[in-house]
Amino acid sequence: MNSKRANLAFLITMILDATVSLGVSYLFPAVAENLVLGNLVCELVILLPGILFVLLSGEKFTEIMGFRKMKFTTVLAIIPFTMFTSPFITLLNLLSQFFTDNTAAQMVTDYRMDQMPFWQMFLTIAIFAPFCEELVCRGVYYQSYKKSSGAWKAMLLSALIFALIHLNINQAVYAFGMGILAVLLVEAAGSLWASVVYHGLLNGSQVVLMYVMMKMDPQAYSRSSMDMITTDMLVYSVTVYLVIAAICLPLGWAILVWMSGHEGRRGVLLQVWQDKKKKDKIISVSLILALILCVCLMMLPSLMEYIVG
């Protein structure tokens, strides 16, 4: 599948997302307010258009997606890679909170997550969501863009799409960084399963942390607790995580280099950045319209709050 088809699939996805979200909110409010059901609808809307376009392309599904076997030791290496890259993602999360709210805290309140069983949160956030999002972003979009316009452009654009489909600034900022790391991991391991595991580990660790904190303090993610976080506290946290990320990221890169050699793909990480082949144009009218729609949907809640206020 080429970039034009991928861009059209992205546009259709965002139109469906806006339509379905609005319809569910008004017609089925109980679904919209339920984390499991709401997330199920959201992820299926993101997943189905891309999968349909792949099937209609006539190409082999597993080849386009990049589902390939990995050595067991490679799978194990994803665990320390996740640990070493987590501080960088946390740093991006903290930086975004200088100009927007923490979405995780809002989710706890909106979906009453403090009253949910742990297995529901884990299944929804750490297993189902990562699988669907990786299938689309590192599967459909990245592989299509890579085929049309080279690896590094495909990496940046697929990471941007991954960021924007979250439809909020807070998650978009750190999702972009995570999207780049996930692509490098896929290239090093040679399999989409690597990013699925990575995404699941990141989300799963956050679910566990969130659950433990809520058990220790039911008000940990309340609005009042979030309002107590001052700019000075954010500056201090950013400084600490900046140092930690500066130490850990090179270790994460070292794991990627080892992983690529272990899977017989030595040198592939440099090829991602050195790919300067002139291929098809990656930008189209469909992509521009989809990006504009994403930005509008991200701004809509703030606009509605301003109007109501």
GIURZI-V582932 format. One line per field, one symbol per residue. ss: DSSP state (2 for helix, 1 for strand, 0 for the rest). phi: phi as a letter, one per 30 degrees, with the letter a starting at -180 (. if undefined). Layout:
ss->???
phi->???
This chain:
ss->002222222222222222222222222022220022222222222222222222222000222220000002222222222222222222222222000000222222220022200222222222222222222222222222222220222222222222220000222222222222222222222002222222222222222222222222000000222220002222222222222222222222222222222200000222222200000000002222222222222222222222220
phi->.cddddddddddedddddddddddddcbedddcceddddddddddddddddddddddiddeddddidbdbddddddddddddddceddddddddddddbadddedddeddchddccdedddddddcbddeddddeddcceddddddddbjdddddddddddeddddhadedddddddddddddddddddiadedddddddddddddddddddddddbececddddddddcddddddddddddddddddedddddddddddddcibeiddddedcdcddbddccbdddddddddedddddeedddddddd
